[in-house]
């Protein structure tokens, strides 16, 4: 997964607040995002809408849309508050994988998908 670039962050009124780089994230959240991408690339939801394009290449952190990144940050923060501080990337990976297996009732499974704009969204 490409960890270069950044994702712009907006406030509720749509004003630009700044951008987050990969290095701005704690290891737990980095691990969560790594597991999200690793378990998603190659699934039908990650096909680029242009049939000639096929699977996206070089997809990475900067391809996350701002809304899902904000939701990821909130979910990771809430998970750590509920279950104690787990600062390691492996713990973030386990959170994503457990969530997808419906092992965390407060955090239902999510489906990452490629939007028409080429950004990654969660539903």
Z-matrix of the N, CA and C atoms (Angstrom, degrees):
N
C 1 1.444
C 2 1.520 1 108.82
N 3 1.303 2 115.02 1 133.54
C 4 1.459 3 121.45 2 178.71
C 5 1.522 4 109.11 3 -76.81
N 6 1.320 5 117.48 4 122.24
C 7 1.466 6 121.05 5 -179.46
C 8 1.528 7 112.13 6 -105.51
N 9 1.314 8 117.29 7 14.22
C 10 1.463 9 119.60 8 177.99
C 11 1.524 10 109.55 9 -82.28
N 12 1.302 11 115.68 10 171.01
C 13 1.459 12 120.88 11 177.87
C 14 1.506 13 112.21 12 79.46
N 15 1.313 14 115.04 13 -171.34
C 16 1.455 15 121.25 14 -178.85
C 17 1.522 16 109.24 15 -148.10
N 18 1.326 17 115.49 16 170.54
C 19 1.459 18 122.45 17 177.83
C 20 1.521 19 106.97 18 -121.82
N 21 1.321 20 116.29 19 125.45
C 22 1.464 21 120.68 20 177.82
C 23 1.517 22 110.29 21 -68.07
N 24 1.317 23 115.65 22 144.73
C 25 1.462 24 121.74 23 178.43
C 26 1.526 25 109.02 24 -119.32
N 27 1.337 26 115.85 25 136.17
C 28 1.454 27 122.32 26 -177.39
C 29 1.520 28 109.79 27 -120.78
N 30 1.346 29 116.37 28 151.31
C 31 1.458 30 119.87 29 174.63
C 32 1.526 31 108.72 30 -82.75
N 33 1.331 32 116.94 31 179.02
C 34 1.465 33 121.15 32 -176.64
C 35 1.525 34 112.99 33 -64.10
N 36 1.313 35 117.36 34 -21.80
C 37 1.461 36 121.01 35 179.20
C 38 1.523 37 111.61 36 -89.42
N 39 1.322 38 117.28 37 0.20
C 40 1.453 39 121.40 38 179.01
C 41 1.514 40 114.21 39 89.41
N 42 1.335 41 116.68 40 7.47
C 43 1.463 42 120.17 41 178.14
C 44 1.522 43 111.48 42 -80.76
N 45 1.317 44 115.95 43 139.60
C 46 1.461 45 120.95 44 179.82
C 47 1.526 46 109.76 45 -68.95
N 48 1.333 47 115.81 46 123.73
C 49 1.462 48 121.33 47 178.75
C 50 1.526 49 111.05 48 -97.00
N 51 1.307 50 117.55 49 -20.15
C 52 1.455 51 121.88 50 -176.51
C 53 1.509 52 109.46 51 142.99
N 54 1.302 53 115.67 52 -162.05
C 55 1.464 54 120.62 53 179.98
C 56 1.520 55 109.05 54 -136.98
N 57 1.320 56 115.16 55 148.82
C 58 1.458 57 121.13 56 176.85
C 59 1.515 58 108.60 57 -109.03
N 60 1.314 59 115.26 58 132.11
C 61 1.458 60 121.97 59 174.54
C 62 1.530 61 107.74 60 -98.09
N 63 1.320 62 116.06 61 161.56
C 64 1.465 63 121.63 62 177.80
C 65 1.519 64 111.36 63 -52.39
N 66 1.314 65 116.16 64 -41.99
C 67 1.469 66 120.76 65 -177.40
C 68 1.524 67 112.53 66 -70.26
N 69 1.326 68 118.20 67 -11.87
C 70 1.465 69 121.60 68 175.80
C 71 1.524 70 111.85 69 -78.50
N 72 1.320 71 116.70 70 -15.17
C 73 1.462 72 121.46 71 -176.41
C 74 1.521 73 110.79 72 -89.13
N 75 1.327 74 116.03 73 147.76
C 76 1.465 75 120.41 74 176.04
C 77 1.525 76 108.80 75 -75.13
N 78 1.336 77 118.00 76 161.28
C 79 1.468 78 121.19 77 -177.54
C 80 1.527 79 113.64 78 -58.00
N 81 1.336 80 117.57 79 -35.86
C 82 1.465 81 120.91 80 179.71
C 83 1.526 82 110.00 81 -59.97
N 84 1.332 83 116.86 82 -49.00
C 85 1.461 84 121.60 83 -178.76
C 86 1.525 85 110.61 84 -68.00
N 87 1.315 86 117.67 85 -37.54
C 88 1.466 87 120.31 86 175.99
C 89 1.528 88 110.36 87 -59.67
N 90 1.330 89 117.12 88 -45.07
C 91 1.462 90 121.31 89 179.32
C 92 1.519 91 111.87 90 -62.64
N 93 1.325 92 116.37 91 -39.14
C 94 1.463 93 121.66 92 178.55
C 95 1.528 94 110.35 93 -61.75
N 96 1.330 95 116.35 94 -47.14
C 97 1.467 96 120.97 95 -178.82
C 98 1.529 97 110.63 96 -67.93
N 99 1.323 98 117.28 97 -39.44
C 100 1.470 99 119.92 98 177.19
C 101 1.530 100 110.40 99 -58.92
N 102 1.331 101 116.82 100 -44.34
C 103 1.467 102 120.50 101 -179.70
C 104 1.527 103 110.82 102 -67.64
N 105 1.319 104 117.22 103 -37.67
C 106 1.461 105 121.41 104 176.95
C 107 1.526 106 110.19 105 -57.43
N 108 1.324 107 116.98 106 -50.19
C 109 1.461 108 120.71 107 -179.43
C 110 1.528 109 111.62 108 -68.06
N 111 1.324 110 117.06 109 -43.44
C 112 1.468 111 120.34 110 -177.16
C 113 1.523 112 111.77 111 -62.01
N 114 1.325 113 116.98 112 -34.98
C 115 1.462 114 119.95 113 -178.13
C 116 1.523 115 112.51 114 -87.63
N 117 1.323 116 117.88 115 -4.79
C 118 1.460 117 120.51 116 -173.36
C 119 1.519 118 114.64 117 -111.86
N 120 1.318 119 117.41 118 -36.14
C 121 1.453 120 119.32 119 -177.53
C 122 1.521 121 108.61 120 -62.31
N 123 1.316 122 115.74 121 129.83
C 124 1.458 123 121.38 122 -176.93
C 125 1.510 124 113.17 123 100.76
N 126 1.341 125 117.80 124 -10.56
C 127 1.456 126 120.12 125 176.12
C 128 1.527 127 108.77 126 -82.26
N 129 1.329 128 118.01 127 158.71
C 130 1.471 129 120.06 128 -178.23
C 131 1.526 130 113.81 129 -56.87
N 132 1.330 131 117.93 130 -31.72
C 133 1.466 132 120.65 131 -178.93
C 134 1.522 133 111.97 132 -66.70
N 135 1.320 134 116.76 133 -18.36
C 136 1.459 135 120.39 134 -178.54
C 137 1.522 136 113.18 135 -96.77
N 138 1.331 137 116.95 136 7.33
C 139 1.465 138 118.68 137 172.18
C 140 1.511 139 107.81 138 -67.12
N 141 1.305 140 116.89 139 138.13
C 142 1.456 141 120.87 140 173.31
C 143 1.524 142 106.23 141 -71.29
N 144 1.326 143 117.12 142 142.60
C 145 1.458 144 120.08 143 -175.15
C 146 1.520 145 113.16 144 -63.45
N 147 1.303 146 118.33 145 -26.10
C 148 1.452 147 121.90 146 175.57
C 149 1.528 148 107.14 147 -76.93
N 150 1.325 149 116.78 148 111.19
C 151 1.467 150 121.17 149 -173.78
C 152 1.523 151 112.45 150 -57.75
N 153 1.308 152 118.05 151 -27.77
C 154 1.463 153 120.30 152 -179.68
C 155 1.519 154 111.94 153 -75.00
N 156 1.327 155 116.41 154 -21.94
C 157 1.459 156 119.88 155 -175.70
C 158 1.520 157 112.07 156 -77.37
N 159 1.339 158 117.85 157 -31.48
C 160 1.462 159 120.39 158 -179.85
C 161 1.522 160 111.79 159 70.54
N 162 1.315 161 115.99 160 -144.06
C 163 1.458 162 120.35 161 179.59
C 164 1.520 163 110.20 162 -75.13
N 165 1.322 164 116.59 163 144.99
C 166 1.468 165 118.80 164 177.36
C 167 1.523 166 110.42 165 -69.71
N 168 1.289 167 116.32 166 142.61
C 169 1.465 168 120.44 167 177.05
C 170 1.515 169 108.56 168 -110.44
N 171 1.310 170 116.14 169 144.31
C 172 1.450 171 120.27 170 177.62
C 173 1.511 172 113.34 171 68.33
N 174 1.334 173 116.43 172 23.51
C 175 1.460 174 118.61 173 179.80
C 176 1.513 175 109.28 174 -66.51
N 177 1.304 176 116.54 175 145.11
C 178 1.445 177 119.04 176 -177.98
C 179 1.504 178 114.12 177 -163.81
N 180 1.303 179 114.20 178 -164.81
C 181 1.450 180 122.80 179 -174.07
C 182 1.522 181 112.65 180 -52.40
N 183 1.319 182 118.31 181 -45.04
C 184 1.466 183 120.91 182 -176.52
C 185 1.524 184 112.33 183 -68.71
N 186 1.338 185 117.65 184 -7.51
C 187 1.458 186 121.08 185 177.24
C 188 1.523 187 112.68 186 -87.97
N 189 1.328 188 117.65 187 -4.77
C 190 1.464 189 119.94 188 174.77
C 191 1.524 190 108.81 189 -70.89
N 192 1.313 191 116.44 190 135.35
C 193 1.461 192 120.51 191 172.81
C 194 1.535 193 107.78 192 -71.84
N 195 1.318 194 118.28 193 155.18
C 196 1.471 195 120.63 194 -178.41
C 197 1.528 196 113.99 195 -58.81
N 198 1.322 197 117.75 196 -39.20
C 199 1.466 198 120.57 197 -176.72
C 200 1.525 199 112.62 198 -63.68
N 201 1.337 200 119.23 199 -47.38
C 202 1.456 201 117.84 200 178.12
C 203 1.522 202 113.06 201 -65.20
N 204 1.337 203 117.26 202 -35.24
C 205 1.464 204 117.71 203 178.16
C 206 1.518 205 110.12 204 -63.89
N 207 1.320 206 117.81 205 -41.39
C 208 1.468 207 120.53 206 177.59
C 209 1.530 208 110.32 207 -61.25
N 210 1.340 209 117.19 208 -41.28
C 211 1.469 210 120.79 209 178.48
C 212 1.526 211 111.03 210 -66.20
N 213 1.324 212 117.11 211 -39.58
C 214 1.468 213 121.58 212 177.93
C 215 1.521 214 110.20 213 -61.64
N 216 1.320 215 116.55 214 -46.99
C 217 1.467 216 120.45 215 179.45
C 218 1.520 217 110.86 216 -59.63
N 219 1.333 218 117.37 217 -43.91
C 220 1.459 219 121.33 218 -179.80
C 221 1.524 220 111.01 219 -65.82
N 222 1.342 221 117.38 220 -43.97
C 223 1.468 222 120.43 221 -179.85
C 224 1.524 223 111.67 222 -64.50
N 225 1.327 224 117.13 223 -43.00
C 226 1.469 225 119.89 224 179.73
C 227 1.523 226 110.45 225 -64.22
N 228 1.321 227 117.01 226 -42.19
C 229 1.468 228 120.46 227 178.65
C 230 1.526 229 110.41 228 -63.06
N 231 1.324 230 117.14 229 -44.38
C 232 1.469 231 120.99 230 -179.31
C 233 1.526 232 110.80 231 -66.12
N 234 1.332 233 117.57 232 -40.61
C 235 1.456 234 121.16 233 179.07
C 236 1.528 235 110.84 234 -61.50
N 237 1.319 236 116.21 235 -45.91
C 238 1.467 237 120.42 236 -179.19
C 239 1.526 238 110.41 237 -63.90
N 240 1.335 239 117.22 238 -39.19
C 241 1.470 240 120.08 239 178.23
C 242 1.522 241 111.32 240 -65.47
N 243 1.322 242 116.93 241 -38.20
C 244 1.466 243 120.53 242 -179.38
C 245 1.525 244 112.91 243 -72.20
N 246 1.322 245 116.86 244 -38.31
C 247 1.461 246 120.23 245 -170.55
C 248 1.527 247 114.36 246 -115.45
N 249 1.304 248 117.63 247 8.02
C 250 1.450 249 120.86 248 179.09
C 251 1.512 250 111.26 249 96.35
N 252 1.278 251 115.41 250 159.01
C 253 1.465 252 120.35 251 -175.88
C 254 1.518 253 110.20 252 -77.53
N 255 1.301 254 115.92 253 115.99
C 256 1.451 255 124.07 254 177.45
C 257 1.511 256 106.73 255 -116.89
N 258 1.301 257 118.96 256 91.95
C 259 1.455 258 120.26 257 -170.30
C 260 1.528 259 115.48 258 -79.00
N 261 1.293 260 119.18 259 -3.01
C 262 1.458 261 120.61 260 -173.53
C 263 1.525 262 112.47 261 -87.96
N 264 1.328 263 115.80 262 148.12
C 265 1.465 264 121.41 263 178.35
C 266 1.524 265 111.00 264 -59.81
N 267 1.344 266 117.38 265 -37.83
C 268 1.463 267 120.39 266 -179.69
C 269 1.525 268 111.83 267 -60.00
N 270 1.323 269 116.92 268 -33.53
C 271 1.460 270 120.06 269 178.86
C 272 1.522 271 110.76 270 -68.58
N 273 1.319 272 117.13 271 -37.94
C 274 1.465 273 120.68 272 175.48
C 275 1.518 274 111.09 273 -64.00
N 276 1.331 275 116.48 274 -40.00
C 277 1.462 276 120.61 275 177.25
C 278 1.527 277 110.52 276 -62.20
N 279 1.334 278 116.83 277 -43.05
C 280 1.457 279 120.71 278 179.72
C 281 1.531 280 111.10 279 -65.07
N 282 1.331 281 116.70 280 -35.73
C 283 1.465 282 119.90 281 177.09
C 284 1.528 283 109.84 282 -61.72
N 285 1.353 284 117.88 283 -48.95
C 286 1.469 285 119.86 284 179.53
C 287 1.535 286 110.77 285 -59.70
N 288 1.319 287 117.48 286 -48.97
C 289 1.459 288 121.01 287 -176.96
C 290 1.521 289 111.80 288 -63.99
N 291 1.341 290 116.88 289 -40.58
C 292 1.464 291 120.93 290 176.96
C 293 1.520 292 111.70 291 -65.86
N 294 1.311 293 116.30 292 -39.52
C 295 1.464 294 121.00 293 177.70
C 296 1.528 295 110.05 294 -60.13
N 297 1.315 296 116.25 295 -43.54
C 298 1.457 297 120.22 296 -178.00
C 299 1.528 298 112.20 297 -67.97
N 300 1.328 299 116.35 298 -22.94
C 301 1.475 300 120.68 299 177.78
C 302 1.522 301 111.00 300 -95.64
N 303 1.342 302 116.31 301 12.03
C 304 1.469 303 123.45 302 177.26
C 305 1.528 304 112.20 303 61.02
N 306 1.344 305 116.47 304 35.55
C 307 1.463 306 121.37 305 179.55
C 308 1.530 307 112.76 306 -90.04
N 309 1.333 308 116.92 307 -5.39
C 310 1.462 309 121.31 308 -179.48
C 311 1.529 310 108.24 309 -125.33
N 312 1.351 311 117.35 310 92.65
C 313 1.463 312 120.44 311 -174.73
C 314 1.531 313 114.38 312 -54.33
N 315 1.308 314 118.00 313 -30.54
C 316 1.469 315 120.65 314 179.65
C 317 1.529 316 112.17 315 -76.98
N 318 1.323 317 116.68 316 -8.66
C 319 1.463 318 122.19 317 -177.45
C 320 1.528 319 108.94 318 -133.24
N 321 1.340 320 117.40 319 88.21
C 322 1.459 321 119.62 320 -177.85
C 323 1.526 322 112.18 321 -66.25
N 324 1.339 323 116.84 322 157.86
C 325 1.466 324 120.07 323 178.42
C 326 1.529 325 111.70 324 -58.51
N 327 1.309 326 115.25 325 152.31
C 328 1.461 327 122.70 326 179.50
C 329 1.523 328 109.53 327 -124.34
N 330 1.319 329 115.25 328 153.02
C 331 1.456 330 120.78 329 175.49
C 332 1.519 331 109.03 330 -114.87
N 333 1.325 332 117.79 331 109.32
C 334 1.466 333 119.43 332 173.55
C 335 1.529 334 109.08 333 -71.84
N 336 1.305 335 116.93 334 139.69
C 337 1.458 336 121.15 335 179.63
C 338 1.523 337 109.46 336 -145.16
N 339 1.306 338 114.12 337 154.98
C 340 1.456 339 121.35 338 178.34
C 341 1.528 340 108.03 339 -89.52
N 342 1.327 341 116.53 340 123.56
C 343 1.454 342 120.67 341 178.63
C 344 1.520 343 111.52 342 -81.63
N 345 1.325 344 115.22 343 169.28
C 346 1.467 345 121.05 344 178.39
C 347 1.525 346 111.84 345 -59.86
N 348 1.332 347 116.19 346 -24.27
C 349 1.462 348 121.17 347 -179.01
C 350 1.531 349 112.59 348 -86.67
N 351 1.344 350 117.77 349 3.02
C 352 1.453 351 121.24 350 -179.59
C 353 1.514 352 113.67 351 81.72
N 354 1.336 353 117.27 352 6.82
C 355 1.456 354 122.07 353 178.58
C 356 1.522 355 109.82 354 -98.29
N 357 1.328 356 116.37 355 156.49
C 358 1.458 357 122.78 356 -179.70
C 359 1.525 358 109.24 357 -92.01
N 360 1.333 359 115.14 358 129.47
C 361 1.459 360 123.27 359 178.63
C 362 1.513 361 109.24 360 -122.33
N 363 1.328 362 116.75 361 164.94
C 364 1.460 363 122.71 362 177.03
C 365 1.522 364 108.93 363 -120.95
N 366 1.315 365 116.37 364 139.03
C 367 1.477 366 119.94 365 175.68
C 368 1.514 367 109.16 366 -138.59
